[in-house]
Amino acid sequence: MQTIFFFYGLAFLVMGVTIFSMPKKNDLLRLSGDLWLVGLFGVLHGVNEWLDLFILRGAPFNVEVLRVIGALLLPLSFAPLIQFGVKILFPKTRSYRSLRYLWMIPLMGWAVACFLTHGFLIPGIVARYSLAFPGALLTAVALLQAYGHADKKKLPMEVSAGAICAAVIFFCYGVLSGLVVPSADFFPAFLINYPHFLQLTGAPVQLFRMICAML
């Protein structure tokens, strides 16, 4: 698991740094103005996965402090994906004026869960249901829309294939990261959870998330 968390976090960190360092010229999909939000997700989520690595290792790290930081970083890391999806899908429209703050609604729901419950289990599940899954899904749809609106004659095959593959991977990651959660006594967490996923596939869900991150 430590190896998985290491490469899982590293893949997202590399993705984030790569996006921030990409040249803004010749952007055939016209995403460069907003793609930094996906880069921000990559950096924050990569750090979050390394926090899980340090928690797993234990000493000399202060596990309790790392758990608190990780609990805060998890929902914050997915919020930029929701904002990215909204900005690409509803650019300069009346809908965007109200939807640009959409990411705040699930964050408030997560905050309420923190206030009403003890520990990190329920808030973490709420964050995955309300931020991770919709954020990744919106990003996937936004990438497909950007590809659909682009001039196909000017798109190199690598760009076309990359956009479509990235959309599919983000959707898969949304399912794996947003719907497969720790076990809890409410629906659907008691049915779709880490132990059941392990029984079904023979491998932890983190392995498949890592593969998505690398792709």
Sequence and secondary structure as in RCSB ss.txt:
>XXXX:A:sequence
MQTIFFFYGLAFLVMGVTIFSMPKKNDLLRLSGDLWLVGLFGVLHGVNEWLDLFILRGAPFNVEVLRVIGALLLP
LSFAPLIQFGVKILFPKTRSYRSLRYLWMIPLMGWAVACFLTHGFLIPGIVARYSLAFPGALLTAVALLQAYGHA
DKKKLPMEVSAGAICAAVIFFCYGVLSGLVVPSADFFPAFLINYPHFLQLTGAPVQLFRMICAML
>XXXX:A:secstr
 HHHHHHHHHHHHHHHHHHHHS  TT TTS TTTTHHHHHHHHHHHHHHHHHHHHHH TTS HHHHHHHHHHHHH
HHHHHHHHHHHHHHSTTSHHHHHHTTTTHHHHHHHHHHHHHSSSSHHHHHHHIIIIIHHHHHHHHHHHHHHHHHS
 GGGS HHHHHHHHHHHHHHHHHHHHHHTSB   SSTTTTTSBHHHHHHHHSS HHHHHHHHHH 
